[in-house]
Amino acid sequence: VVSRVMFSSKTDQHSTPLDFFMELDAEFGFDVDVCALESNAKCNVYFGPDHWDPAHRDGLERPWSTYGRADKAHAAVCWMNPPYGRTIGLWMQKALDESRKGATVVCLVPERTDTRWWHETVIAGGAEVRFVRGRLKFGSAKHAAPFPSAVVIFRPPESA
Ligand SMILES: C[S@@+](CC[C@H](N)C(=O)[O-])C[C@H]1O[C@@H](n2cnc3c(N)ncnc32)[C@H](O)[C@@H]1O
């Protein structure tokens, strides 16, 4: 058994409040949670470091747009609440890239409009931004987060 501790860095585990996710899921109908653990995955199909299939352990290395359900005419609709540390820019770039391949990617990220990643992905990609009112309480946290959040939506070019 691989230790859970190995997968949990503080900045990594901002598990989405369920009611917040459910509302977005009702609107978008997510096919795949692209960064998760088995314990916090929001979709049956997920990528994460504890996945039983080694090929599904690194979401940054997987194609996303091909994960749409077989009965759907469109590419995958992806949920992405990425690790909030240094790799966040890589995740946002991947989200933008996958949307250009046909995926719809809905991201929950800290609202950091001064960062390089925000400018190079959210702004440069012309994404829709929904600023979250108030502060979210992630996972089992007692207190609300010390930072504001935003939902960023990258859509495929043809739907723009
Ligand atoms: C902010 S949490 C989001 C958890 C959950 N998907 C949710 O929305 O509540 C980010 C997750 O990304 C996972 N993660 C870290 N690196 C990853 C990688 N390379 N591929 C897939 N998942 C990764 C972490 O283990 C963590 O569970």
The ligand as an ORCA input file, in Angstrom:
! r2SCAN-3c Opt
* xyz 0 1
  C      -7.068     21.042     -5.453
  S      -7.084     19.277     -5.454
  C      -8.599     18.960     -6.291
  C      -9.251     17.672     -5.845
  C     -10.570     17.304     -6.513
  N     -10.412     17.007     -7.888
  C     -11.618     18.342     -6.302
  O     -12.006     19.067     -7.214
  O     -12.076     18.427     -5.158
  C      -5.829     18.924     -6.691
  C      -5.556     17.446     -6.868
  O      -4.609     17.230     -7.927
  C      -3.904     16.041     -7.644
  N      -2.695     15.991     -8.464
  C      -1.471     16.480     -8.176
  N      -0.630     16.253     -9.200
  C      -1.341     15.595    -10.148
  C      -1.031     15.076    -11.439
  N       0.185     15.212    -11.974
  N      -2.022     14.467    -12.144
  C      -3.255     14.344    -11.632
  N      -3.595     14.814    -10.414
  C      -2.663     15.435     -9.688
  C      -3.665     16.153     -6.156
  O      -3.429     14.871     -5.601
  C      -4.969     16.771     -5.656
  O      -5.852     15.778     -5.194
*
